[in-house]
């Protein structure tokens, strides 16, 4: 057997080290490839490290509670893998659905923590309990004292307080008190739905999975943070539809990709964001940060019914072929849970194509910390007035609604309306004779 040195994998550009929280395997245990061998914690997420090969755990080089640098060898496995194969193998974890969810959770947690005004410094040397760096960070940012922290019932190994435990405390304790103090009546009912719910023996109870809980929290937080305004525009996209229908076969033969409407829409949105850069911004405290890059997220439904938003980085720098390839790639890999963490972070504006479900329009919720999101309705044939030099006519046209929801703190109605109108103008003026 060859000795396989297991290194702590990369977990993002900003993560340099992790704390060993729990060894899931002991020396002498048989391990299968991809089987979790240790639980680790960083100041961002808690996660498991899978074994890169099958074999027997020969040695562990760190104890629980030790801090390990990324790239350091923390365990040795006796494996059938040859040393030559080991030398040529990059020891990085396979991107799993759980890791994607952890990245989504990081994107959700950071704005929640950063919006808190109270911050305290706890002296954890005075405690006999072990707390992960993530739990310590949340406690500090949320103003949770060490005394209060030690009252939380931990569900982890040896009653350790986990990320889930402290977040439940934040949501049910501090958060409910602050939010309900702002508004009574209907808001109080929303925050405490169990007060008005009755469950009969015939009702089906479905427990939310972790991603659905994150989405729910993210949506509630967005509505509480940003005053939403939605502007609507109806666009005549007849020329666009004609061009796409006559070009899609040639596009498939030439590029090996299907040509959907989505990349055409994203191209128009990227142009409009260049015209109105303030829409491509976010709020940090009392500052408005106008983003230099146009990174457009495309809301994508998963087979589980959940939602994920892969990001098309620098969308304004891609031509239509590049956009089509990227859109198709993201859509396909999203369904297979193969998106990488970096591909679902860093968005500056989001698009939701509700037309794929037959909806003519929608009022989407802003994807924080962004300031705007555009819903694309279904394209429908409708009778419409056609203006011409010889007079007005009634004709059958391909029409669609665009719904732009935006943060009224930094985007006024004039700007929000002008932006969605500009997107519609780009779509309506699409050149029916455009070449690939």
C-alpha positions in Angstrom: 0.0 0.0 0.0 1.1 3.5 -0.7 0.8 6.4 1.8 -1.6 9.1 0.7 -1.1 12.4 2.3 -4.4 14.3 2.7 -4.2 18.1 2.5 -6.7 20.6 3.7 -8.5 21.7 0.4 -9.0 25.2 -0.8 -12.3 26.7 0.4 -12.3 30.1 -1.4 -9.8 32.8 -1.9 -10.5 34.5 1.4 -10.2 31.3 3.6 -6.6 30.6 4.7 -7.2 28.2 7.6 -9.7 26.0 9.3 -10.3 24.5 12.8 -10.6 20.8 13.2 -13.9 20.3 15.1 -14.6 16.6 14.9 -12.8 13.6 13.6 -15.4 11.3 12.0 -12.9 8.5 11.5 -10.3 7.0 13.9 -6.8 5.6 13.2 -7.3 2.1 11.8 -10.8 2.7 10.3 -11.5 1.6 6.7 -12.4 4.6 4.6 -14.2 4.7 1.2 -13.4 7.3 -1.4 -15.4 10.5 -0.9 -16.5 9.4 2.6 -16.3 12.3 5.1 -13.3 11.9 7.5 -13.3 15.1 9.5 -15.5 18.1 10.2 -13.9 21.5 9.9 -15.0 25.1 10.7 -13.9 28.4 9.3 -15.1 32.0 10.0 -17.5 31.5 7.1 -18.8 28.0 7.0 -18.7 24.6 8.7 -18.2 21.6 6.4 -16.9 18.1 6.0 -13.7 17.0 4.2 -14.2 13.8 2.1 -11.4 11.3 1.7 -9.7 11.6 -1.7 -9.2 7.8 -1.9 -10.1 4.5 -0.4 -7.9 2.9 2.2 -7.2 2.7 6.0 -6.6 5.8 8.1 -3.0 5.4 9.3 -2.4 8.7 11.1 -4.0 12.0 12.1 -1.6 14.9 12.4 -3.9 17.3 14.3 -6.2 17.1 17.2 -9.8 18.5 17.6 -9.6 22.2 18.2 -6.3 22.7 16.2 -6.1 25.3 13.5 -4.8 24.0 10.1 -3.6 26.1 7.2 -5.0 25.4 3.7 -2.7 23.1 1.9 -1.3 21.4 5.0 -1.3 17.7 5.4 -3.6 16.7 8.2 -4.0 13.0 7.8 -2.3 10.0 6.1 -4.2 7.1 4.5 -2.7 3.8 3.5 -4.2 3.4 0.0 -3.9 1.3 -3.2 -3.4 4.6 -5.1 0.1 4.7 -6.5 2.6 7.4 -5.5 2.8 8.5 -9.1 -0.9 9.1 -9.3 -0.8 10.9 -6.0 1.8 13.3 -7.2 -0.2 14.2 -10.2 -3.5 14.6 -8.3 -4.7 17.9 -7.2 -6.2 17.3 -3.7 -9.3 19.4 -3.9 -12.7 18.5 -2.8 -15.4 17.6 -5.3 -17.9 20.4 -5.6 -21.1 18.9 -4.1 -24.6 20.3 -3.6 -23.8 20.8 0.1 -20.8 23.0 -0.7 -22.9 25.0 -3.1 -25.5 25.4 -0.3 -22.7 26.5 2.0 -21.6 29.2 -0.5 -25.2 30.4 -0.8 -25.4 30.4 3.0 -22.2 32.5 3.2 -23.7 35.0 0.8 -26.8 35.2 3.0 -25.0 35.3 6.3 -22.6 38.1 5.6 -25.2 40.8 4.8 -27.1 39.7 7.9 -24.0 40.1 10.1 -22.8 43.2 8.5 -26.1 45.1 9.0 -25.9 44.6 12.7 -24.8 47.8 14.6 -24.0 46.1 17.9 -20.7 44.3 18.2 -19.0 42.9 21.3 -15.7 41.2 22.0 -16.0 38.0 24.0 -13.1 36.5 25.9 -13.5 32.9 25.0 -10.5 31.9 27.2 -13.0 32.2 30.2 -15.1 29.4 28.8 -14.6 25.7 29.1 -16.6 25.0 26.0 -15.3 24.8 22.5 -16.8 27.2 19.9 -15.9 27.2 16.2 -14.6 30.4 14.5 -17.9 30.8 12.7 -19.9 30.6 15.9 -17.5 33.1 17.6 -17.8 35.5 14.6 -21.6 35.4 14.6 -21.8 35.8 18.4 -19.5 38.8 18.2 -21.2 40.5 15.3 -24.7 39.8 16.7 -23.9 41.2 20.1 -24.3 37.8 21.9 -22.4 37.8 25.1 -20.4 34.8 26.3 -22.9 34.3 29.1 -25.8 34.2 26.7 -23.9 31.9 24.3 -23.3 29.4 27.0 -27.1 29.2 27.6 -27.7 27.9 24.1 -28.3 24.2 23.9 -25.8 22.7 21.5 -26.8 19.9 19.1 -23.3 19.1 17.9 -20.9 16.5 19.2 -20.5 16.7 23.0 -23.3 19.3 23.0 -21.1 21.7 20.9 -23.0 24.8 19.7 -23.2 24.6 16.0 -23.8 27.2 13.3 -27.5 26.1 13.1 -27.9 26.5 16.9 -26.6 30.1 17.1 -28.6 31.1 13.9 -31.8 29.7 15.4 -31.0 31.8 18.5 -30.5 34.9 16.4 -33.7 34.4 14.4 -36.0 33.4 17.2 -34.5 35.7 19.9 -32.8 38.9 18.8 -34.3 39.1 15.3 -37.9 38.5 16.3 -37.6 41.1 19.0 -36.2 43.8 16.7 -38.4 43.1 13.7 -41.6 42.8 15.7 -40.8 46.0 17.5 -40.8 47.9 14.2 -44.3 46.9 13.1 -47.3 45.4 14.8 -50.4 43.8 13.4 -49.9 42.1 10.0 -46.1 42.1 10.4 -46.3 40.4 13.7 -48.6 37.8 12.2 -46.0 37.2 9.4 -43.2 36.7 12.0 -45.3 34.3 14.0 -47.4 32.3 11.5 -48.0 29.5 13.9 -50.3 31.8 15.9 -52.9 31.6 13.2 -52.3 28.2 11.7 -54.3 25.0 12.5 -53.2 21.6 11.4 -55.6 18.8 10.9 -54.8 15.1 10.7 -55.1 15.2 6.9 -52.6 17.9 6.3 -49.2 17.0 5.0 -46.2 18.5 6.8 -43.1 18.9 4.7 -39.9 19.9 6.6 -37.9 22.6 4.7 -34.5 21.4 3.5 -31.5 23.6 4.3 -31.5 25.4 0.9 -35.2 26.2 1.2 -34.7 27.7 4.7 -31.9 29.8 3.4 -34.0 31.1 0.5 -36.9 31.9 2.8 -34.6 33.8 5.2 -33.0 35.6 2.3 -36.3 36.7 0.8 -37.7 37.9 4.2 -34.5 39.8 4.8 -34.6 41.5 1.4 -38.2 42.7 1.9 -37.4 44.0 5.4 -34.2 45.8 4.2 -35.3 47.3 0.8 -38.4 49.3 0.0 -39.4 47.5 -3.2 -40.9 49.3 -6.2 -41.9 47.6 -9.5 -42.2 49.2 -12.9 -43.8 47.5 -15.9 -43.2 47.8 -19.6 -44.8 45.9 -22.5 -42.5 45.3 -25.4 -43.1 44.3 -29.0 -40.5 41.7 -29.7 -41.8 40.5 -33.0 -38.5 41.2 -34.9 -36.5 39.4 -32.3 -38.8 36.3 -32.5 -38.7 36.2 -36.3 -34.8 36.4 -36.2 -34.5 33.8 -33.6 -36.8 31.4 -35.4 -35.0 31.6 -38.7 -31.5 31.5 -37.1 -31.8 28.8 -34.4 -31.2 25.9 -36.8 -28.1 27.6 -38.3 -26.9 28.5 -34.8 -27.2 24.9 -33.6 -25.3 23.6 -36.7 -22.6 26.2 -36.4 -22.1 26.5 -32.7 -23.4 23.2 -31.4 -25.7 25.1 -29.0 -29.4 25.8 -28.8 -30.3 29.4 -29.1 -32.9 30.4 -26.5 -34.3 33.8 -25.8 -32.5 34.2 -22.5 -29.0 35.2 -23.9 -30.7 37.7 -26.2 -32.5 39.2 -23.2 -29.3 39.3 -21.1 -27.5 41.1 -24.0 -30.1 43.9 -23.9 -30.0 44.1 -20.1 -26.2 44.4 -20.1 -26.4 47.3 -22.6 -29.0 49.0 -20.4 -26.9 48.6 -17.3 -24.0 50.4 -19.1 -26.5 53.2 -20.0 -27.8 53.4 -16.4 -24.9 52.4 -14.1 -26.6 53.4 -10.9 -29.0 50.4 -11.3 -25.9 48.2 -11.2 -25.2 49.3 -7.6 -25.6 48.3 -3.9 -25.9 50.1 -0.6 -23.3 49.8 2.1 -24.2 51.8 5.2 -24.8 55.4 4.0 -22.8 54.8 0.7 -24.0 53.8 -2.7 -21.4 51.5 -4.4 -21.7 51.6 -8.2 -20.2 48.3 -9.5 -17.6 48.5 -12.2 -18.3 45.0 -13.5 -21.7 43.9 -14.9 -22.2 40.4 -13.4 -25.7 39.2 -14.2 -27.3 36.4 -12.3 -29.9 34.2 -13.9 -32.3 32.7 -11.5 -32.5 28.9 -12.3 -35.0 26.5 -10.9 -33.6 23.2 -9.6 -35.3 19.7 -9.9 -35.8 19.9 -6.1 -38.0 23.0 -6.6 -35.4 25.2 -5.0 -33.7 28.1 -6.7 -30.0 28.9 -7.5 -28.6 31.9 -9.2 -25.4 31.3 -11.3 -23.6 34.5 -12.3 -22.5 35.5 -15.8 -19.4 37.5 -15.0 -18.7 40.6 -17.2 -21.8 39.9 -19.3 -21.4 43.1 -21.2 -18.1 41.8 -22.6 -19.6 38.6 -24.1 -21.1 38.4 -27.6 -24.3 36.6 -28.3 -22.5 33.3 -28.9 -20.6 33.6 -25.7 -23.7 34.4 -23.7 -25.6 31.5 -25.3 -22.9 29.0 -24.4 -22.6 30.3 -20.8 -26.4 30.3 -20.3 -26.8 26.8 -21.6 -23.8 25.5 -19.6 -25.0 27.1 -16.3 -28.6 25.8 -16.8 -27.4 22.2 -17.5 -24.9 22.1 -14.6 -27.3 23.7 -12.2 -29.7 20.8 -12.7 -26.9 18.3 -12.0 -25.7 20.3 -8.9 -22.3 20.8 -10.6 -22.0 24.6 -10.2 -18.8 25.8 -8.4 -19.0 28.2 -5.5 -17.4 31.0 -7.5 -20.1 30.7 -10.1 -22.9 31.6 -7.8 -21.3 34.6 -6.1 -20.4 38.2 -7.1 -23.6 39.1 -8.9 -24.5 42.8 -9.4 -28.0 42.4 -11.0 -30.4 39.5 -11.4 -32.8 38.3 -14.2 -35.7 35.9 -13.6 -37.4 34.4 -16.6 -40.9 33.8 -15.3 -42.1 33.3 -18.9 -40.6 29.8 -18.9 -43.5 28.8 -16.5 -46.1 30.5 -18.7 -46.4 33.6 -16.5 -47.0 36.9 -18.3 -45.4 39.0 -15.6 -44.1 38.9 -12.0 -43.0 41.1 -9.1 -39.6 39.6 -8.1 -37.8 40.2 -4.8 -34.4 41.8 -5.0 -31.5 39.5 -4.5 -29.6 41.3 -1.7 -27.2 43.1 -1.6 -28.1 44.0 -5.2 -30.5 46.9 -6.0 -32.6 45.5 -8.9 -34.0 42.4 -10.5 -35.9 42.0 -13.8 -38.6 39.5 -14.5 -39.2 38.5 -18.1 -42.7 37.5 -18.9 -43.9 35.0 -21.5 -44.0 36.0 -25.2 -47.6 36.0 -26.4 -49.2 36.7 -29.8 -51.6 39.6 -29.3 -53.5 42.1 -31.5 -51.6 45.5 -31.4 -51.7 48.9 -33.0 -49.0 49.2 -35.6 -48.0 52.8 -36.5 -47.0 53.5 -40.1 -46.6 56.4 -42.5 -49.9 55.6 -44.1 -51.8 55.3 -40.8 -52.4 53.0 -37.9 -53.1 49.3 -38.4 -54.1 46.4 -36.2 -51.8 43.4 -36.5 -50.8 40.2 -34.7 -47.5 41.0 -32.8 -45.3 39.1 -30.3 -45.6 40.9 -27.1 -44.1 40.5 -23.6 -44.1 42.2 -20.2 -40.9 43.3 -18.4 -41.2 43.8 -14.6 -38.3 45.7 -12.9 -38.2 45.6 -9.1 -35.7 47.9 -7.5 -34.6 49.4 -4.2 -36.2 52.8 -3.7 -33.5 53.9 -1.4 -31.0 54.5 -4.2 -33.2 54.0 -7.4 -36.1 56.5 -7.8 -39.1 55.7 -9.9 -37.8 57.8 -12.9 -34.5 55.9 -13.0 -36.1 52.5 -12.4 -38.7 53.1 -15.2 -36.2 54.5 -17.6 -34.0 51.5 -17.2 -36.7 48.9 -18.0 -37.9 51.1 -20.9 -34.4 51.1 -22.3 -34.2 47.3 -22.1 -37.5 47.2 -24.0 -36.2 49.6 -26.6 -33.2 47.4 -27.3 -35.4 44.4 -27.7 -37.9 46.2 -29.9 -35.1 47.6 -32.2 -33.6 44.2 -32.7 -32.2 43.9 -36.2 -34.1 41.2 -38.1 -31.2 41.0 -40.6 -28.5 40.5 -37.9 -25.8 38.1 -38.9 -24.3 35.5 -36.5 
